[in-house]
Amino acid sequence: MSNAEQYQGNLQYAVDIVLCVDATGSMHPVLDTVKSSALQFHDRLDDVMAKKGKAISQLRLKVIAFRDFGDDASTAIQQTDFLQLPAQARNFEEFVRGIEASGGGDIPESGLEALALAINSPWETGLDRRRHVIVMFTDAPAHALGTHAGTQSYPASIPRSLDDLFEQWGYARSQTAVMEQSAKRLVLFAPDLAPWSDPIAEEWDLTLHFASKAGQGLEEFEMDEIIETIANSL
Amino acid sequence: MKQGDVIGGYRVTTEPTNAGGGKCIWAFAEKGGHQYFIKRFLEPKRPRDDAADSASVRIRRQLADEFEDRHRTIMNRLRPDARGGGNLVLATDFFHEGSTYYKVTERIDTSSLEKPQTLEPRHKMVLLKTLGNSLKQLHDIDVVHGDLKPLNVLVQKRDDATFHTAKLIDFDDSYIAGNPPEPDDIAGDSVYGAPEWRRYMQRDGSIGPEQLTCAVDVFALGLMTHLYLTGELPHHDRRYGSPADAVNAGEHLDLDTRLSDEMLGLLRAMTARAPRSRPRIATFLKSLSDPKVCALQHRRPGTAKATSPAAKPTPAPETAKPSGPRTSRIKTNLASTPRPRAAAPSPEPPRPAVAEDTPAPPATPPAAEGPAERTSRVRINLGDRSPRRGSS
């Protein structure tokens, strides 16, 4: 049924998802799995929602592939705008297929910069109810924010400390949050190391941390967790 | 939280999951040879005691205090010594470790009841009465469950019992009638939500918080009653995203004409658009005085309105998954004392059973069982989606 045929008074749900993907060389064994899962994401979410008798009115995905500003600033961040699915599925697929695991040098990587960009994404503010999800896939710890702030192409908008980023993530009644408290979720598939396990998973609201080990990819279970997180909250 | 961690003395024995959990992740745990369920809240986070004073810390500390107070308020209102309170499933622990809040309850394993609609009418009646009694426990103290749906109903059948009984679980999002959370924050399910709940979320000017009452739960209970009796939710035109959307648009839901006249009238009233037109839970219970009310019957052609060709069955949501413990849930409740074992529900007559703030049970029985239990618990799994024979 087309949207035009739908009763206009129906409750409208908007789902925005930002996938932050570590594209450094160490992710090589698992990146194909991450990419494959990302490409299946829309269909699987639709399927789960339909089984629950639910539907999403608008789904947008954005991808941020990150490496390391300390290794090669020119390839440290590659990202899309929010892409509306299914209408822009081809653009999404083209970008995802183009991500290659390379570079990064030694750990840590620039995961916090990617997270900061994700938090400051242009999230949907309309429709009746929204879900804004950031998913982080990485096998490495992260540089402290601002470590490479002087390098070429380092985004000026990125907070200079993790405390500042925390305030942007926010909490109920926060005056500094840039995301909607009731809409947001942060799902971490990251090692049990700082800053992912502590302080982020420990002290940030609405954060789910599934500790990963280097060499382990996005498995069925992990994709299910993301989809469940979205579907159960609508 | 991850498998192997020890939190508050509880050793986490399974991989934590968000399955069915909303704003929590959960796992099974062990302590002192006993099996438990442990739930980690995703919000709020309590600032560490040694956190430097700042405006941010003060706000977050206040949020944490309010979170604790809200749970205590529900606990105080839902007292285990109230009539029927002997069936309350009580949390055995509630604490914060570091910045995170946790709840613990005994581990309760379950299996799936695939097709409640195939139960005999008397069995259906007992199931519905126990569900209604559970809800009445809340409504009697003016608390709205706020997220009533099959996933939040735990069905129990003792090994030596004849009947299934139902327990209502997960009160994390409950609120005092007329005093709901803000529209952006209020919980609820898009399938089982009441018309006024949806309009409230849409900030419809005609709906204020005072209109979010226990009637919200009655609407959901009406849908669930239809689901349990027939295997499907009431039908509605495909243009509408949910039963509530259809009702808000002035449409009647298509109820299954195999239902008894008494049940059709009851469900019609329970799914009315105006909250005040819906019966109270006591009326629901009173209507379930005779098993015949819960029977399905074959009507002669012409004795009821035929199914609309445009109508399409609404999928039965929230069915249990036929998979391992990872996809299953057990819910905790929040209270200060353990559940008295001596007060386990008796099958006949049905006894009210209310579990405060208790996640849904596993869909399948985990392999490792704890000490021999006299009871088993099942969650309803409506696997049969075949079109029904008639609707009004």
Boltz contact constraints between the chains, C-beta under 6 A:
constraints:
  - contact:
      token1: [A, 1]
      token2: [B, 238]
      max_distance: 6.0
  - contact:
      token1: [A, 6]
      token2: [B, 239]
      max_distance: 6.0
  - contact:
      token1: [A, 7]
      token2: [B, 239]
      max_distance: 6.0
  - contact:
      token1: [A, 7]
      token2: [B, 240]
      max_distance: 6.0
  - contact:
      token1: [A, 7]
      token2: [B, 249]
      max_distance: 6.0
  - contact:
      token1: [A, 9]
      token2: [B, 248]
      max_distance: 6.0
  - contact:
      token1: [A, 9]
      token2: [B, 249]
      max_distance: 6.0
  - contact:
      token1: [A, 10]
      token2: [B, 241]
      max_distance: 6.0
  - contact:
      token1: [A, 10]
      token2: [B, 245]
      max_distance: 6.0
  - contact:
      token1: [A, 11]
      token2: [B, 198]
      max_distance: 6.0
  - contact:
      token1: [A, 52]
      token2: [B, 317]
      max_distance: 6.0
  - contact:
      token1: [A, 53]
      token2: [B, 191]
      max_distance: 6.0
  - contact:
      token1: [A, 53]
      token2: [B, 314]
      max_distance: 6.0
  - contact:
      token1: [A, 53]
      token2: [B, 315]
      max_distance: 6.0
  - contact:
      token1: [A, 53]
      token2: [B, 317]
      max_distance: 6.0
  - contact:
      token1: [A, 54]
      token2: [B, 190]
      max_distance: 6.0
  - contact:
      token1: [A, 128]
      token2: [B, 201]
      max_distance: 6.0
  - contact:
      token1: [A, 128]
      token2: [B, 202]
      max_distance: 6.0
  - contact:
      token1: [A, 171]
      token2: [B, 60]
      max_distance: 6.0
  - contact:
      token1: [A, 172]
      token2: [B, 63]
      max_distance: 6.0
  - contact:
      token1: [A, 173]
      token2: [B, 59]
      max_distance: 6.0
  - contact:
      token1: [A, 182]
      token2: [B, 184]
      max_distance: 6.0
  - contact:
      token1: [A, 182]
      token2: [B, 185]
      max_distance: 6.0
  - contact:
      token1: [A, 202]
      token2: [B, 98]
      max_distance: 6.0
  - contact:
      token1: [A, 202]
      token2: [B, 99]
      max_distance: 6.0
  - contact:
      token1: [A, 203]
      token2: [B, 45]
      max_distance: 6.0
  - contact:
      token1: [A, 203]
      token2: [B, 99]
      max_distance: 6.0
  - contact:
      token1: [A, 205]
      token2: [B, 43]
      max_distance: 6.0
  - contact:
      token1: [A, 205]
      token2: [B, 45]
      max_distance: 6.0
  - contact:
      token1: [A, 206]
      token2: [B, 42]
      max_distance: 6.0
  - contact:
      token1: [A, 206]
      token2: [B, 43]
      max_distance: 6.0
  - contact:
      token1: [A, 208]
      token2: [B, 18]
      max_distance: 6.0
  - contact:
      token1: [A, 208]
      token2: [B, 25]
      max_distance: 6.0
  - contact:
      token1: [A, 211]
      token2: [B, 2]
      max_distance: 6.0
  - contact:
      token1: [A, 225]
      token2: [B, 18]
      max_distance: 6.0
  - contact:
      token1: [A, 228]
      token2: [B, 18]
      max_distance: 6.0
  - contact:
      token1: [A, 228]
      token2: [B, 19]
      max_distance: 6.0
  - contact:
      token1: [A, 229]
      token2: [B, 18]
      max_distance: 6.0
  - contact:
      token1: [A, 232]
      token2: [B, 20]
      max_distance: 6.0
  - contact:
      token1: [A, 232]
      token2: [B, 22]
      max_distance: 6.0
  - contact:
      token1: [A, 234]
      token2: [B, 190]
      max_distance: 6.0
